[in-house]
């Protein structure tokens, strides 16, 4: 034991002794041996170089593990009300596929063309890299770009992580990242990324998008020679697809086929058969299916950008990179009918007029006019019309580069003018796009979903949406809400209203203001129903003033039409609003006063299918129970906002049915279905309107010039706007269920005389004669006309005698009905300064 203690030596002494020996050895060799010093300097230099390379190249390289969660930029896809794809928001053509979706021969074509050792190397092909270095050195100073050396893994690193900068450092970064990528992803995952992300020309990224762009096929439908062509594109994506490089493309394609045969992927016979095929490229890939719904889709795009942003930098759900799936309320059949009906109406009104100028102007000094036209996105979808640009006197050019003779040219037309044309024999003739415009919108009143929206003649000619953006005077289409206010303040559809001039004092500066009917006619008293059916201005003003203008404007605001001052002119439509707001307000009428927010988007899903937003935010508690608990079925609460008394809303709708049957919209009567609605014509007239529909569809339309001016004295809502609505109904007849308007609880249907408003007991209403004297009228409880009796007749006679006596006394003192009336009755009718007609 003692011996062991003596011979034992502490461990730290041994370490110190041995380290000291190494240091002594190093000093001696450094001092005595020159080669040792040189080797030391070399090692130090290598360390410095390694550290410098790390600082310059590798320090800020992205983490290869980010590729595990990589989400490529994808377009947003829009679906219609039936779930069918109607459009996509894309600036690049991209389609994401899984590895199993790519044909094996397509993968073989790419490995043969780009990286024959892909399945065996670790990210870098060293012989290929050496060849690339030699090529780079040989081309230094020539301005040419060296090619080759990048494996498929390196190309993934370039395309996704570091970009396409041409430099030695970028190539070194590629190599480092390629090694890292190979340690993180499998070969199949790398190939999947590559085939989905590689740029292949014609704004296509990935082989599926390129397959559509060059051959209008899906990758699964490609032939061998087409796969080989796609495989040559990474070398020169913007070159091989052009006609002037056709021979080079064929040579390169055939080379790839030979390599595939050498590698055993295909036989020599298959290669020879594929080489015999032409390239078969389509000149221009047809655009993805898109409904003729530019105004609707632009509204969808605007709302999505407002909510999620436009580009990838704006967030993970951006419109042009987030890969959203958007379900909308667009009904393509109704949209087509809306477009056709509005265009037909615009052509009916202004299509036969003289050419009023080009739809756009292009400058010949800016290059080829047809190429300018192609990049302008101008177009038209009406019959067989096309948009062309005048390239020379008597010549018209189109976006596809074709030119043709032009006939029927106006004197004012010039080179560079863009105009609509249609075929005329072997030439094309100038056509006039109507200068007048308008907006049309159709909505489901039970949900608020907008099913069709047309904001002008064609979105590609003008993207200003006149159904949502144009602020116009609604004219008499606003009157139903004045009448609703009257009904809420003690009046009934049978109340007798004066159809007489109404004057009121506006103050010392403005004096007295008097209102009169359109055309100056009027007189007597009539039922409220008759006043609405015949759109009487004076009766409307009397109702508004008796009910209180502050109550009337409060109703306007409550239903979303607009916020106006408490002036009688607003009761006749002098304020400004939009077609969308008017349609939504009428939807509240037909939906028993319950109003839903107008919407074009039902819900939005992210790229993985998760719903990230929906218009209907109601929750159904208990709807997803795994097992029924024996209790009553869950009930979802009613959505929307009650903006009108349900009984009042029905009374107004019931009167508006009379507008169609015997009022200002009788042009719709022969449709022979339950319809309600109201026409409108503003002063000038500058705008003509119709808004109405059924219990399931409400639509509105206006026609007018963008810079308001007179449409002509004959223009009225019933003559111009209502026929457009009629054309829409005729084209979508299968959508109209034809069910009647149902009265809510608390409404009593009573037989009355249509003209006097008195209760009737002897006759019965008939649906055969719209002008029958006896009709059913809707009343709230205890407001219907009373039964007549002898005592009632005696009371009426007594009141008549007393009134005559009072009139006689008043005349004797000079204070009769007309005595206090202002002498300013000659001032102009309201028609001239506010826009409210019928």
Buried (B, 14 or more C-beta within 10 A) or exposed (E): EEEEEEEEEEEEEEEEEEEEEEEEEEEEBEEEEEEBEEEEEEEEEEEEEEEEBEEEBBEEBBEBEEBEEBBBBBBBBBBBBEEEBBBBBBEBBBBBBEBEBBBEBBBBBBBBBBBBEBEEBEBBBEEBBEBBBEBBEEEEEEEEEBEBBBBBBBBBBBBBBBEEEEEEEBBBBBBBBBBBBBEBBEBBBBBBBBBBBBBBBBBBBBBBBBBBBBBEBEBEEBBBBBBBBBBBBBEBBEBBBEEEBBEBBBEBBBBBBBBBBEEEBBEEEBBBBBBEBEBEBEEEBEEBEEBBBBBBBBBBBBBBBEBBBBBBEBEBBBBBBBBBBBBBBBBBBBBBBBBBBBBBBBBBBBBEEEBEBBBBEBEBEEEBBBBBBBEBEBBBBBEEBBBBBBBEEEBBBBBEEEBBEBBBBBEEBEBBBBBBBBEBEEBBBBBBBBBBBBBBBBBBBBBBBBBBBBBBBBBBBBBBBBBBBBEBBBBBBBBBBBBBBBBBEEBBBBBBBBBBBBBEEEEEEEEBBBBBBBEEEBEEBBBBBBBBBBBBBBBBBBBBBBBBBEBBBBBBEBBBBBEBEBBBBBBBBBBBBBBBBBBBBBBBBBBBBBBBEBBBBBBBBBBEEEEBBEBBEEEEEEEEEEEEEEEEEEEEEEBBBBBBBBBBBBBBBBBBBBBBBBBBBBBBBEBEBBBBBBBBBBBBBBBBBBBBBBBBBBBBBBBBBBEBEEBEEEBBBBBBBBBBBBBBBEBBEEBBEEEEBEBBEEBBEBBBBBEBBBBBEEEEBEEEEBEBEBBEBBBBEEBBBEEEEEEEEEEEEEEEEEEEEEEEEEEEEEEBEEEEEEEEEEBEBBBEEBBBBB
